[in-house]
Amino acid sequence: MRSHEIRTPLTGIVGFGEALADEPLTPAGRHAVESIRRASRSLQGLLGDILDFSRIDADALPMQRVPTDLDALLHEVRDEFVPQARQRGLAFGLTVSDDARRWTATDPLRLRQIVVNLVSNAIRYTDAGMVQIAASTAPEHPDAVVIAVTDTGLGIAPEDRQRIFDVFAQAAEGDVIQNADGGGVGLGLAIADGLVRAMGGTIALDSTVGEGSTFTVTLPLPVCAAPPADDKTADAPSSAEPAAILLVDD
């Protein structure tokens, strides 16, 4: 089965859910529509993760190299997660050293995906305290950028630190890590690990049970020239999958 055979009907469900949300509904009807929207978006995310992992596993993940504003990309990720962190009562911040504020030729979609997966995981498994993103250059390799995501969550036991990157290493009672919510199907860290390796980098974990964890990604991101001001393609995420558009007509 090809991916579009799954994506097309799912996109239709999402589109009609969005259209129904704009209609006058009873409270019960609106609750049902919101449930449809949440479930379909969750399925879209899960499907995307499965397809990405299958491409990584087959060494067939498309990569591009375009001028990317690293500082801007990291700030966009921070802004995306501020509401979620606030809802969980967590302090959430970003620090970017001066030498890491650079234009670099990379795949912004995949770089963003790495950071998003790490931050999402950190927030999900941190019940109190903070989550912090920090970016700097590696002292011995100025062309390499180190991106660290630190949390004050439950931490991961030494015997589980390698398994946390395995496929379907899920947060559950008695498994690698756990929290009150559970959540996730165990693909996020496996995908982040695969993407980092595909981009020629490394990922490391430092964790203390009961105190928190730090995931550190080191990637080759050498400085490149900024694109011309009228170049609209730079730093624009792209995808190998064609966009699906739903048209609703009377």
C-alpha positions in Angstrom: 0.0 0.0 0.0 1.3 3.4 -1.0 1.3 6.3 1.5 -1.2 8.4 -0.4 -3.8 5.6 -0.2 -3.8 6.2 3.6 -3.2 9.9 3.6 -6.0 10.8 1.1 -8.9 9.5 3.2 -7.4 10.7 6.4 -7.0 14.2 4.9 -10.6 14.0 4.0 -11.6 13.3 7.6 -9.5 16.2 8.8 -10.9 18.6 6.2 -14.5 17.7 6.9 -13.9 17.9 10.6 -12.5 21.5 10.2 -15.5 22.4 8.0 -18.0 21.0 10.5 -16.4 23.0 13.3 -17.5 26.2 11.5 -21.2 25.1 11.5 -23.7 25.9 14.2 -23.7 22.8 16.4 -25.3 21.7 19.7 -22.8 21.3 22.6 -22.8 17.6 22.2 -22.3 17.9 18.5 -19.4 20.3 19.0 -17.8 18.0 21.5 -18.0 15.1 19.0 -16.5 17.2 16.2 -13.6 18.3 18.4 -13.0 14.6 19.3 -12.9 13.8 15.6 -10.4 16.7 14.9 -8.1 15.6 17.8 -8.1 12.0 16.8 -7.6 12.6 13.1 -4.7 15.0 13.8 -3.1 12.4 16.1 -3.5 9.8 13.4 -1.8 12.1 10.9 1.1 12.6 13.2 1.4 8.9 13.8 1.3 8.1 10.1 3.9 10.7 9.4 6.2 9.2 12.1 5.7 5.6 10.7 6.5 6.7 7.1 9.5 8.7 8.2 10.9 5.8 10.2 10.4 3.4 7.3 12.3 5.7 5.0 15.1 6.1 7.6 15.2 2.3 8.0 15.4 1.9 4.2 18.0 4.6 3.9 15.6 6.4 1.5 14.8 9.6 3.4 15.1 12.6 1.1 17.4 15.3 2.3 17.9 18.8 1.0 20.5 21.5 1.7 19.2 25.0 1.7 20.4 28.2 3.5 18.7 28.0 6.9 18.6 30.6 9.7 19.4 28.4 12.7 18.6 31.0 15.3 15.2 31.7 13.7 14.4 28.0 13.4 15.1 27.4 17.1 13.0 30.4 18.2 10.1 29.1 16.1 10.3 25.7 17.9 10.4 27.5 21.2 7.3 29.6 20.4 5.5 26.5 19.2 5.9 24.8 22.6 5.4 27.8 25.0 1.6 27.2 25.4 2.1 23.5 26.1 4.8 24.1 28.7 2.8 26.9 30.3 -0.2 24.5 30.5 1.9 22.0 32.4 3.3 24.7 34.7 6.9 24.4 33.4 9.5 27.0 32.9 10.6 26.8 29.3 13.5 28.7 27.7 16.0 28.9 24.8 19.6 30.1 24.7 21.6 30.4 21.6 25.3 31.5 21.8 26.5 34.2 19.5 28.6 31.8 17.5 25.6 29.5 16.9 23.5 32.3 15.4 24.3 31.5 11.8 23.0 30.7 8.4 23.8 27.1 7.5 23.1 24.8 4.6 21.0 22.0 5.9 17.5 20.5 5.7 15.3 22.8 7.9 12.4 20.3 7.9 14.5 17.5 9.3 16.5 19.7 11.7 13.2 21.1 13.1 11.8 17.6 13.4 14.8 16.5 15.5 14.4 19.4 17.9 10.6 19.2 18.0 10.7 15.4 18.9 13.2 16.1 21.7 11.3 19.0 23.2 8.0 17.2 22.9 9.4 14.2 24.7 10.9 16.4 27.4 7.7 18.3 28.1 5.6 15.2 28.1 7.7 13.5 30.8 8.4 16.5 33.0 5.7 17.1 35.6 7.5 20.0 37.4 10.4 22.3 36.9 11.7 23.3 33.5 12.7 22.4 30.0 15.5 24.2 28.3 16.9 24.3 24.8 20.6 25.5 24.4 22.6 25.8 21.2 26.3 26.5 20.9 29.3 25.5 18.8 31.5 22.6 19.6 34.9 24.1 20.8 37.0 21.6 18.9 34.8 21.8 15.7 33.5 25.3 15.0 31.5 24.0 12.0 29.5 21.7 14.4 26.6 23.0 16.4 25.6 21.4 19.7 21.9 21.5 20.5 21.0 20.3 24.0 17.5 19.8 25.4 17.4 19.6 29.2 14.5 18.7 31.5 13.9 18.2 35.2 11.7 15.1 34.6 11.9 11.6 36.1 15.2 10.7 34.5 16.2 7.4 32.8 18.0 4.6 34.5 21.5 3.6 33.2 20.3 0.2 32.0 17.5 1.8 29.9 19.5 4.6 28.2 20.3 2.7 25.0 16.9 1.1 24.8 15.2 4.5 24.9 16.2 5.0 21.2 14.7 1.7 20.1 11.5 1.6 18.1 8.4 1.5 20.2 10.2 2.0 23.5 7.1 3.3 25.0 6.4 5.2 28.2 4.4 2.8 30.3 4.3 1.2 33.8 7.4 -0.9 34.2 8.9 0.2 30.8 11.7 2.7 30.0 10.1 5.8 31.5 6.7 6.7 32.8 4.5 9.6 33.8 0.9 10.1 34.8 -0.2 10.7 31.2 1.6 8.0 29.3 1.3 9.0 25.7 3.3 8.4 22.5 4.0 5.2 20.7 7.8 5.2 21.1 8.8 6.5 17.7 9.9 10.1 18.5 13.3 9.4 19.9 14.0 6.6 17.4 13.2 9.0 14.5 15.4 11.8 16.1 18.2 9.3 16.4 17.8 8.2 12.8 17.6 11.7 11.5 20.7 12.8 13.4 22.7 9.9 12.0 21.4 10.6 8.5 22.6 14.2 8.8 26.1 13.0 9.9 25.7 13.8 13.5 25.5 12.2 16.9 23.1 12.1 19.8 23.9 11.4 23.4 21.9 11.1 26.6 22.9 12.1 30.1 20.3 11.4 32.8 19.9 11.0 36.6 16.9 9.2 37.9 14.7 11.6 39.8 16.5 14.7 38.6 16.1 14.9 34.8 17.7 14.3 31.4 19.7 16.1 28.8 19.7 14.9 25.1 22.6 16.4 23.3 22.7 16.5 19.5 25.9 17.4 17.6 25.4 18.2 13.9 27.7 19.5 11.2 26.2 22.9 10.4 28.9 25.0 8.8 28.3 28.7 8.2 27.0 29.6 4.8 26.1 32.9 3.1 22.6 34.3 3.8 20.3 34.2 0.8 19.3 37.3 -1.1 16.6 39.2 0.7 14.1 38.4 -2.1 14.8 34.7 -2.0 11.6 33.1 -0.6 12.9 29.5 -0.6 15.4 29.8 2.1 14.5 28.3 5.5 11.2 27.1 4.0 10.3 23.5 5.2 9.6 21.1 2.3 8.3 17.6 2.1 8.7 14.8 -0.3 4.9 14.2 0.0 2.7 16.3 -2.2 0.3 18.6 -0.3 -3.3 17.4 -0.2 -6.1 20.0 -0.6 -9.7 19.5 0.4 -12.4 21.5 -1.5 -15.8 21.6 0.0 -18.6 22.9 -2.2 -22.4 23.1 -2.0 
